[in-house]
Amino acid sequence: MFSEIIQPRFSDTDALGHINNTVFAVWFEGARQGVFKIFTPNLNLQQWPLIIASIKLDYHAQTHFGAEVEIRTYISRIGGSSFDVYQEAWQQGVKTVSGTAVMVQFDYNSNKATAITAEQKQQLMQHTLPA
């Protein structure tokens, strides 16, 4: 599992006084950096091999300004050229949001998906979702 602590900014809140639902897609993307480094260790955008095929978010409870949020990032599925990144946002012991991003290893020159290598699979498996 990768873990990152977020300090919500006042600008992350909405008119209802809680963290706006659109903020979580941004927070989750930022917390996938450890996963990105498996494929591009130096995070060089000129060598970027990943695309997102799908993102799904589920909201379980309100998240509030004034208390830190832990983003937990796991790998929940590994396929031939794609994998699922499952993430959770936790605040004060409560899971407030969960979501899954389907990532595909992609060759922009050929415009096709490419196979995940054995080494990449091994690194991804180190962060699998506990059973």
C-alpha positions in Angstrom: 0.0 0.0 0.0 1.1 3.6 -0.7 -0.1 6.2 1.8 -0.2 9.9 1.6 -1.5 12.5 4.1 -3.5 15.5 2.7 -4.2 18.7 4.6 -7.4 19.9 3.0 -7.3 23.5 1.9 -10.1 26.0 2.5 -10.5 26.2 -1.3 -11.3 22.4 -1.4 -14.6 23.0 0.4 -17.9 23.7 -1.2 -20.9 25.8 -0.3 -22.2 23.0 2.0 -19.0 23.2 4.1 -17.4 19.9 3.3 -14.7 18.8 0.8 -16.2 19.1 -2.7 -16.7 15.8 -4.5 -14.5 16.9 -7.5 -11.5 17.2 -5.2 -11.1 13.5 -4.7 -10.2 12.7 -8.3 -7.3 15.2 -8.0 -6.2 13.9 -4.6 -6.4 10.3 -5.8 -4.4 11.1 -9.0 -1.7 12.8 -6.9 -1.5 9.8 -4.6 -0.9 7.4 -7.5 2.6 8.8 -7.9 4.2 5.7 -6.3 2.4 3.6 -8.9 3.5 5.9 -11.7 7.2 5.5 -10.6 6.9 1.7 -11.2 6.5 2.5 -14.9 8.5 5.8 -15.2 10.9 6.1 -12.2 11.9 9.7 -13.1 8.3 10.7 -13.9 9.5 12.0 -17.3 6.4 13.0 -19.3 8.3 12.4 -22.5 8.5 8.7 -21.6 5.0 8.4 -20.1 3.5 4.9 -20.7 0.2 5.0 -18.9 -3.4 6.1 -19.7 -6.6 6.0 -17.7 -9.4 3.9 -19.2 -11.9 4.4 -16.4 -12.3 6.1 -13.0 -15.1 5.4 -10.5 -15.6 7.1 -7.1 -18.0 6.1 -4.3 -18.8 8.5 -1.5 -19.4 6.9 1.9 -19.3 9.9 4.3 -18.6 13.6 4.3 -15.0 14.8 4.5 -14.4 18.1 6.3 -12.0 20.9 6.3 -9.7 21.1 9.4 -8.7 17.5 9.7 -6.1 15.6 7.7 -7.1 13.0 5.2 -5.1 9.8 4.5 -5.2 8.5 0.9 -4.4 4.8 0.8 -3.5 3.4 -2.6 -3.6 -0.3 -3.5 -3.4 -2.5 -6.6 -6.6 -4.5 -6.8 -6.1 -6.3 -10.2 -3.3 -6.9 -12.6 -4.0 -7.9 -16.2 -1.9 -8.3 -19.3 -1.6 -4.6 -20.2 -3.9 -3.0 -17.6 -4.3 -2.9 -13.8 -6.7 -1.4 -11.3 -5.6 1.1 -8.7 -8.0 1.0 -5.7 -7.9 4.0 -3.4 -9.5 5.1 -0.1 -9.7 8.5 1.6 -9.8 8.2 5.5 -10.5 11.0 7.9 -10.6 10.5 11.7 -10.9 6.7 11.4 -13.7 6.9 8.8 -13.5 5.8 5.2 -15.1 8.7 3.4 -14.4 7.9 -0.3 -13.2 5.0 -2.3 -12.5 4.6 -5.9 -10.9 2.6 -8.7 -8.9 3.8 -11.7 -8.2 1.4 -14.5 -4.8 2.1 -15.9 -3.4 0.8 -19.2 0.3 0.6 -20.2 0.2 2.3 -23.6 2.6 3.0 -26.4 1.7 6.4 -27.8 3.8 5.8 -31.0 1.9 2.7 -32.1 -1.3 3.9 -30.3 -1.7 0.5 -28.7 -1.7 -1.1 -25.3 1.5 -2.9 -24.3 2.1 -5.8 -22.0 3.1 -5.2 -18.4 6.5 -6.8 -17.8 7.2 -9.5 -15.2 9.2 -7.0 -13.2 6.4 -4.4 -13.3 3.9 -7.1 -12.2 6.2 -8.1 -9.3 6.4 -4.4 -8.2 2.7 -3.9 -8.5 2.0 -7.1 -6.5 3.9 -5.6 -3.5 1.0 -3.1 -3.2 -2.0 -5.4 -3.6 -5.2 -5.0 -1.7 -5.3 -7.2 1.4 -7.8 -10.1 1.2 
